[in-house]
Amino acid sequence: MDAIKAGFIGFAERNIPNEVAKRLCKTAVSQLLSLGWDVCETGPVSDDDTYEEADTAITRLKKQEFNLLVVCIAGWIPTHAVIHVTDQFRYVPMLLWGLTGWMEDGRFITTAPQAGTTALRQVMQGLGYRFRYVYNRIDQPIPLEQINHFGQAALAADLLRTARIGSMGYRDMLLYGTMFDGLSLRRDIGVEVEFFEMLEIIRNLDQTDEAEVQKITAYCMKNWIFDKPIDQSVLIKGIKYFLALREIIQRRKFDAVTLIDVDGMKKLEGFPPAMVFMLIADQLDVCTIPENDIIGNVTQLMIKFLTGQQAHYMEFYEFFEDRVLIGVPDYIPSSAVYGDVHLLPARFGQFQGSLLNVSRVRDGRVTLLRLIEDRGSYSMHLVVGTAVQPRSWEEYGWTQPAPQLPSLEVILDQPVSQFADKVASQHTIVAYGDWTDSIEQLCLILGIQII
């Protein structure tokens, strides 16, 4: 992952000795560096009458690029001195960080930093700043986890501003929940969506390099286990689709891609694209989701930029008393596989067989989340739970003996009925671990409501 870049400016009232403020701020900077951040520091700044120190800090900071501005309060400072600086960066996410005092000769010595932060918090909120407020406490660990989560969120917000999604086709199966509003998506989140036609892929098939076909074939044979004998021509066909798509993905620099699946690849080409998605995810480290689910792609990019994970999609199949059954009728990326990657020739309903991923899925603590777009405004639905291996089950319609689809049972941390009342799509995005705080901070920066 990219390093978090932070601008850092310390503040302390003019009657606090400068060497004390410097010492406190230097310690704070060292803590940020311990997180692996790149820090451009300036200050500390006092409330001098001419704003000379503040203007010097502004000039220095404006020469730098950073994901967030750390507003470090080393002691009491009149509000105007801080706002004189911060308002020059009002569109940059800010961390309002109050330091703490120290013990000396059995006494607690304080510069009253929380006098400064408490005077600022409501003011910064009223000014519309996107910020997080944290504070140190004597003899307690510094809140580095909270600080780092906000830094990750600020970095993710920056990366989303230049992210690109490629969509082959639009609105597979005439679904409503996968539609999107391009202007609000660009305005509020920053992601650009670019469409391309399936015809481009078909025309690229004859241009695939035979040496590349053999190279990818060798990769598949080495890394995938085929549970039944396969038609080699099916494997080669899927590899050629992948190579044709790879040319477009790399040329147009897509960070995520979605394909028209049921009404496109399956209906018109007679080829379920499960293995194509697998190769895109595993070979290119590009987020993938079927059925033109652009909002699902955006959710995946949020997780990838926050955590580095190749977050995968799953569908809701059943709700139980304390858990939900989620699974996929096609593929998961290798990063989500528990053990070896298993593929199986299979057929569902009227669609001809292709290679279905039947791997076991990693379990453990997970966050299920989904961005929601409603008439140009955005919210985020998320829940944390514990994923366990599923009971024996099958989806009706597969040729017998029906395959066990990649799936999980997720025991939710909240009542299923409470979750179901807010669910907004058949697709959910799965991230391993509890990422609630990081997601909430990203949503705070982007102005997205958590539900």
Secondary structure, DSSP 8 states (H G I E B T S, - for coil): ----EEEEEEE--TTS-HHHHHHHHHHHHHHHHHTT-EEEEEEEE---TT-HHHHHHHHHHHTS--SEEEEEE-S---HHHHHHHHGGGTTS-EEEEE---EEETTEEE---HHHHHHHHHHHHHHTT--EEEEE--TTS---HHHHHHHHHHHHHHHHHTT-EEEEESS-GGG-STT---HHHIIIII--EEEEE-HHHHHHHGGG--HHHHHHHHHHHHHHEEESS---HHHHHHHHHHHHHHHHHHHHHT-SEEEE-IIIIIIHHH----HHHHHHHHHHH--EEEETT-HHHHHHHHHHHHHH----EEEEEEEE-SSEEEEE-SS---GGGBSSSEEEEEEEETTEEEEEEE---B--EEEEEEEEEEETTEEEEEEEEEEEE---S---TTB-SS----SEEEEEESS-HHHHHTT---SEEEEEES--HHHHHHHHHHHT-EE-
